């Protein structure tokens, strides 16, 4: 199971086997590495209010897990864990 906080309002939840690919995306004008899940669920504190507010404002839900900036990426324990549990994304 993979739980990543993607916003102050909710957590993106998915299973390791649901990670579809690793790609570079543009976030706030910067290129970052991100995991893209094939399916996911938003859960956690503030889920209803956070997602409802974002939808009302027309803000698209984040459907990726940013890796850049996390300790252990791209060299370290995080990278090793991703290779161990989601090695299928590396071809």
C-alpha positions as CSV (number, residue, x, y, z in Angstrom):
1,X,0.0,0.0,0.0
2,X,1.2,3.5,-0.9
3,X,-0.2,6.6,0.9
4,X,1.2,9.9,-0.2
5,X,0.0,13.3,0.9
6,X,-0.6,15.3,-2.3
7,X,-2.4,18.3,-0.9
8,X,-3.1,19.8,2.5
9,X,-6.6,18.5,2.0
10,X,-6.2,14.8,1.2
11,X,-4.0,11.7,0.7
12,X,-3.7,9.8,-2.5
13,X,-3.9,6.1,-1.9
14,X,-3.1,3.2,-4.2
15,X,-1.6,-0.2,-4.2
16,X,2.0,-0.7,-5.5
17,X,0.8,-2.8,-8.4
18,X,-1.5,0.1,-9.5
19,X,1.5,2.3,-10.2
20,X,1.4,2.6,-14.0
21,X,4.5,4.6,-14.8
22,X,7.2,7.0,-13.8
23,X,7.4,10.2,-15.7
24,X,8.5,13.8,-15.6
25,X,5.7,16.3,-15.1
26,X,5.6,20.1,-14.8
27,X,4.5,21.3,-11.4
28,X,4.7,25.0,-10.5
29,X,6.9,25.6,-13.5
30,X,9.5,22.9,-12.6
31,X,10.0,19.5,-14.0
32,X,9.6,16.8,-11.3
33,X,9.6,13.0,-11.3
34,X,6.2,11.6,-10.5
35,X,4.6,8.2,-10.1
36,X,1.4,7.9,-12.2
37,X,-1.1,5.4,-10.8
38,X,-3.7,3.6,-13.0
39,X,-6.2,3.9,-10.2
40,X,-6.3,5.6,-6.9
41,X,-8.5,6.9,-4.1
42,X,-8.4,10.1,-2.2
43,X,-8.7,9.6,1.6
44,X,-7.8,11.2,4.8
45,X,-8.6,14.2,7.0
46,X,-10.4,16.9,5.2
47,X,-11.1,14.7,2.1
48,X,-14.7,15.8,1.6
49,X,-14.2,19.5,2.3
50,X,-10.9,19.7,0.4
51,X,-12.0,17.9,-2.7
52,X,-15.4,19.6,-2.7
53,X,-13.7,23.0,-2.4
54,X,-11.2,22.2,-5.2
55,X,-14.0,21.0,-7.5
56,X,-16.1,24.1,-6.7
57,X,-13.1,26.3,-7.6
58,X,-12.5,24.3,-10.8
59,X,-9.1,23.0,-9.5
60,X,-8.2,19.7,-11.0
61,X,-7.5,16.9,-8.6
62,X,-3.9,15.8,-8.4
63,X,-3.6,12.3,-9.8
64,X,0.1,11.8,-9.5
65,X,2.6,11.2,-6.7
66,X,5.5,13.7,-6.9
67,X,8.9,12.2,-6.0
68,X,11.3,15.1,-6.5
69,X,12.1,16.7,-3.2
70,X,11.5,13.5,-1.1
71,X,14.6,12.3,0.8
72,X,15.8,9.1,-0.9
73,X,14.9,10.0,-4.4
74,X,16.4,9.4,-6.9
75,X,19.3,7.8,-4.9
76,X,18.5,6.2,-1.6
77,X,15.9,4.1,0.3
78,X,12.9,5.6,-1.5
79,X,14.3,4.7,-4.9
80,X,15.1,1.2,-3.7
81,X,11.7,0.7,-2.2
82,X,10.0,1.8,-5.5
83,X,12.2,-0.6,-7.5
84,X,11.4,-3.4,-5.0
85,X,7.6,-2.8,-4.9
86,X,6.9,-1.3,-8.3
87,X,9.8,-2.6,-10.4
88,X,7.5,-3.1,-13.3
89,X,7.6,0.6,-14.1
90,X,11.3,0.5,-14.9
91,X,10.8,-1.9,-17.9
